[in-house]
Structures are given as C-alpha cells and as structure tokens.
Amino acid sequence: MNDIRSGLTFQLQTIATTEKTPDTDYLGPISTRQPWQSSSSYSVPEDIDPSNIDVSCRYNATASTFDKDVDFTERYTGITKLRRELVQRAQGNVLEAAVGTGRNSEFYDLDRIKTLTLLDQSKEMIEVARAKWHETHPDDGQCRLVTRSALDPLPTAPGSGGRQADEGYDSIIATMSLCSTPLPSLFLRNLATGLSYQDTSLGDKALAGSLGSGDDTSPRILLLEHGKSYYSLINKLLDRTATAHALKHGCWWNRDIGQIAEDSGLKIINVRRKHFGTTWWLELGLPEVAKGERRQQWLEDTRREIVKRQAEVEQNRGEAEKGMRERDEARRKEEELERWRRGQRERMKKEKS
C-alpha cells in the first residue's frame, strides 16, 4: 500500500512506449488478448516466492500515517473516484475485507445497505477505520468492525429483515488488497465462501444496469486492485523492484491480478482496466461448484487448502521478517550517512565564510 501502492503506477505513464495505449475505459479484448491477460510473463525473482512470504505486518507500523501518505496521489490519479463508484454499488448485507484505514467509509450509500461489516487483520488499521467511520457517519449504528484476517473463517453476515444469518453477504468489497496477502487466489476463494448462495437474487432490477452485467444482480465480490500492466516495459520495471518494494511497504506490486482471479476458480463477471492496465476493476461471483449439493464439499476443500498453505507461509515467516529487518537497517544506515554528509557540507560552508 503506501502512496506507491495505489497511485504511483499511474505515474509510470511517463515511460516511453511504442505500443498503442488502450482505451482507459476498456471493457473488451485487445486483438485476441482478454482484458485480464498481461503482456508479460515476468514474475517475482526466484529467490523469494511471494505466495509463501507474508509482508502484511508492515501496515501495523504505517496505520497512523497511511492516509496522509496516499491521499494526494489517489485523488490525483482518479483512484478515489473509482473507490466511490465501486463502493456505491454495494447493497444488502455488505462485507469489506482488508478495510485498512477505512478509505472507502465515506462512500457507502446507507440507504442501500442493511448491515455493514469492516474486516482487517491489523488492529492498528481497524482503530483508524473505527474513528473515521464515527466521524463520517456519527449517527449510524449498523457498522461493525472485526479484527481478523480475511484468510480465516469470515464473520457471519448479520440476520436482517427476516433473512437467516447463514445466508451470507450480498456484496463483498476489497480494494488494494491482493498485493499484501500471501495467498491471493485463496483470499478470493475465502471471500466467496461468505457470499449469499441462495437461488434468489437481491431483486433490485435497478441495480442491474449500474452493474453493467445485464439482469444479473447476484451476490458478488467487487474488487479494485493494482498489478501488472498491458506492457512489458512497465512489467519489467515492476518485477525488477518487486522484492525490495514488498519488504519496504508490504506490497507485491507486480502481481498478475487477472491470473489470480482465474486461479481462484470464481466466476469472472466483469473486468475493467486503467492506467496502462495497472489498475484493475473486477466483479466476481460464485462458481457453479459452490452451489447446490456440491457447496459443502467446496467449502471444506477451500478451508483445507487455506490451512495447508497458511502453514507454509508460517514456515517462511522468519525469512520475511529477516528481509524486512535487513531492509530497515540498510535504510537507517543510509539516513545516518546522509545526515553526516549534510553536516560536513554545512561545516565546509561555515569554514569558507
């Protein structure tokens, strides 16, 4: 996350390229390329596997300054506008996962929402989000905040208006989240376990047009993410700096978001890309295997796979922490050296005068 997480990818537009820039509101394929397909197969350096490295603890330390760091960049690049557009499509029982400092809080249309649950594994981030919610919605009592990883079993959707609690969420929101989780595809699958799986949809036909998906008003996951570009030049730059960036900011900024969505096995309803393809808007729904008689087996398989992979992440936690400590120590030494140099320059100026 950090200002680079959500906005600096847009600044990469200054990089020269001979390829034709795609329409910024692109909704279909370029030639035979699907909108979620990247032009580069480059990945994180082989010495560190991002699927087994958890660098998300970085956000505990940045919670108090995070909004100040990212606010200008997000507004300048249009990310804030995209957040507003995405979040205002939520309705019914709503869950926002990896809520961070609550940068989407002001955009929720409470007239469309029955209940709202904000979830994040960072206690520090949740406390900032809590204060922000009470500031923007002082008279609202329908929001609950939960400190929990989105890879753990999700909190049950509150019952409302005669609905049963286990019917799930109608909308699940996640923005700028896939870069920081160690298991992005399983992150999406776990979110999908919280979606309402009833045969009946929300029944709001006015919503269908706004979603841009015909008459399909089914429960869905709404994502706004950043990752690989259409262009190999940008992707090479992201790949080359990915490890150092992740250890410093807790964010793998070179992930292939489209491939992650495909690997999750969820239904891809809609994809839009902006900023040379580095900003991703996705709408995902439940696959057929997660409905009907096969649902329970799908839920069990998903939980079993998450537990297995989380154990692998835990085994590699020491490697991540070591890398972050080394990065912090190197930065501290650089800052000390720069202070010494400034002192030397100032001393020399005084001696000359």
C-alpha angles and dihedrals in degrees: 000000000000117000088298091055098066107015119020092074085071090057088061085079086089089070110104117242134169092210120101114259111240122234107281090226092046114163102168143045127299104226102316095334116113116227093250094051117100123213093229133065093195116130141183113300113280095243091069124041109205091204089064100039122083112200096157093108086081088083094065088069097042100046096101095050101030099098092048090050097051107028101088095043094049092050093045094050097043096250091123090055091050090050090054093048093048098046095047088064091065118104143159115020105001132194123188111196124202088013093173111184092347099259090164096050098100093053101061115114101220092193088068097044128084097181134357128204121188115199133189135149093221113086090197092054093046092054091054089048091049093054091046093051093051089048096051097035106028095162098044121104101170098087121094124188121211128191103216140116115259087229091064123079106293122243111261117259109254115250113250137174095001094313118133117246093236093059089091136218125321093206130022117191127199124168127184090349110117092071094065105041116090092218107040100169092047088045088062094044090051091051088052091057086067096054119107108261099191118128091236119079127216089278095224104130090181086067093060095072093047091052092053093223106108115248094336106122094157121142111278149172114249114204135186109184144154129224144109121015133225088250130074094214092061092041092053090053092049092047094048093055100032101102096046090045093050094049091049102040105018092243132115098207097181101064120134099238094187092053090048090054091049092047090053090066092226124138111267105218103169139000130189128173134196140171096047088318095300094113114068130197113189136174115198133185139187117288118234090253089065093060136073122357094348095056097091092052090049091051092050093047091049094050092046092052093047093051091049094050093043088059089055090050091051091052089056096043091098091057091053093047091048091051092050092048091051090048092050092047092050091050091049091053091048090052092048091050092049091050090051091050092050090050091051092050092049091048092051091050091052092049091051092049 
